[in-house]
Amino acid sequence: MATKQFTVNYYKVSAGFKGSATWGNVNIKIQGYVTCYGSDHRFIIYFLHEDSPVPAPTYIPANKVGAIFLPFKDMPMYLDIVRNEKPIYAYLNSTKPEWNSIKTSKEPVGEEEN
């Protein structure tokens, strides 16, 4: 089992109508994505068009990349996290790639954003 947790140093956002890519021999229709970059790993959160097939989440340790595939309607929630929270961590798991995620550290209750 390979797992990797890394601090997200940068992110990139893209939005469109029906871009395409292939993951695990599945051709997907992408409406947007958020790529989270660490010092040597990437975590890509794809937001798919409603008529796109949905591949299983994945983490490929040799390529230092993980991905999950979500409905396009979920994109605003992830954008909010990468734009407004700090620090952010990405978690990748090759045995349980459905656990691939981004998260924050502990924050005090009621903390307001600056």
C-alpha positions as CSV (number, residue, x, y, z in Angstrom):
1,M,0.0,0.0,0.0
2,A,1.4,3.4,-1.0
3,T,0.0,6.6,0.7
4,K,1.2,10.1,0.3
5,Q,0.1,13.2,2.1
6,F,1.5,16.5,1.0
7,T,1.1,20.2,1.5
8,V,-0.6,21.9,-1.4
9,N,1.7,24.8,-2.5
10,Y,-0.1,25.8,-5.7
11,Y,-3.3,25.1,-7.6
12,K,-4.5,25.5,-11.1
13,V,-8.1,25.8,-12.2
14,S,-9.6,25.2,-15.6
15,A,-13.2,25.3,-16.8
16,G,-14.8,24.6,-20.1
17,F,-17.6,22.6,-21.7
18,K,-16.5,19.2,-22.8
19,G,-12.7,18.8,-22.7
20,S,-11.5,15.2,-22.9
21,A,-9.0,12.9,-21.4
22,T,-8.4,9.2,-20.9
23,W,-8.0,7.6,-17.4
24,G,-7.8,3.9,-17.0
25,N,-8.9,3.3,-20.6
26,V,-12.0,5.5,-19.9
27,N,-12.6,8.5,-22.1
28,I,-14.0,11.2,-19.9
29,K,-15.7,14.5,-20.7
30,I,-14.3,17.3,-18.5
31,Q,-16.1,20.5,-17.7
32,G,-13.4,21.6,-15.2
33,Y,-10.6,20.6,-13.0
34,V,-8.5,21.7,-10.0
35,T,-4.9,20.5,-9.9
36,C,-3.2,20.7,-6.5
37,Y,0.6,20.8,-6.6
38,G,3.0,19.7,-3.9
39,S,6.8,19.7,-4.1
40,D,6.8,16.5,-6.2
41,H,3.2,15.2,-6.4
42,R,0.0,16.3,-8.0
43,F,-3.7,15.6,-7.2
44,I,-6.2,16.3,-9.9
45,I,-9.9,16.8,-9.1
46,Y,-11.8,16.4,-12.4
47,F,-15.4,17.7,-12.6
48,L,-17.2,15.8,-15.3
49,H,-20.0,16.6,-17.7
50,E,-23.2,14.9,-16.7
51,D,-23.1,12.4,-19.7
52,S,-19.4,11.4,-19.0
53,P,-18.5,8.0,-17.8
54,V,-16.9,8.1,-14.4
55,P,-13.6,6.2,-13.8
56,A,-12.6,4.9,-10.4
57,P,-10.4,7.2,-8.3
58,T,-6.7,6.5,-8.7
59,Y,-3.2,7.1,-7.3
60,I,-0.2,6.1,-9.4
61,P,2.8,6.3,-7.1
62,A,5.3,5.9,-9.9
63,N,3.9,8.9,-11.7
64,K,3.4,10.8,-8.4
65,V,-0.2,11.7,-9.4
66,G,-3.7,10.9,-8.0
67,A,-7.1,11.8,-9.3
68,I,-10.8,11.7,-8.4
69,F,-13.8,12.3,-10.7
70,L,-16.8,14.2,-9.5
71,P,-19.9,15.9,-11.0
72,F,-19.4,19.4,-12.3
73,K,-21.9,20.7,-9.7
74,D,-19.3,19.9,-6.9
75,M,-16.6,22.3,-8.4
76,P,-17.6,25.4,-6.3
77,M,-17.0,23.5,-3.0
78,Y,-13.5,22.5,-4.0
79,L,-12.7,26.0,-5.4
80,D,-13.8,27.5,-2.1
81,I,-11.4,25.2,-0.2
82,V,-8.3,25.9,-2.3
83,R,-9.0,29.7,-2.5
84,N,-9.9,30.3,1.2
85,E,-8.3,27.7,3.4
86,K,-4.7,27.5,4.5
87,P,-2.9,25.2,4.9
88,I,-4.3,22.6,2.6
89,Y,-3.1,19.0,2.4
90,A,-3.7,16.4,-0.3
91,Y,-4.0,12.7,0.7
92,L,-3.5,9.9,-1.9
93,N,-3.9,6.2,-1.3
94,S,-3.1,3.5,-3.8
95,T,-5.0,0.7,-2.0
96,K,-8.1,2.8,-1.2
97,P,-8.0,5.6,-3.9
98,E,-11.6,6.4,-2.9
99,W,-10.0,8.1,0.1
100,N,-8.0,10.5,-2.1
101,S,-8.9,14.0,-0.8
102,I,-7.9,17.5,0.2
103,K,-8.3,18.7,3.7
104,T,-7.3,21.4,6.1
105,S,-5.7,21.2,9.5
106,K,-7.6,21.8,12.8
107,E,-9.1,25.2,13.1
108,P,-10.7,26.9,16.1
109,V,-14.5,26.8,16.2
110,G,-16.0,30.0,14.8
111,E,-12.8,31.2,13.1
112,E,-13.5,33.7,10.5
113,E,-11.6,34.0,7.2
114,N,-9.4,37.1,6.9
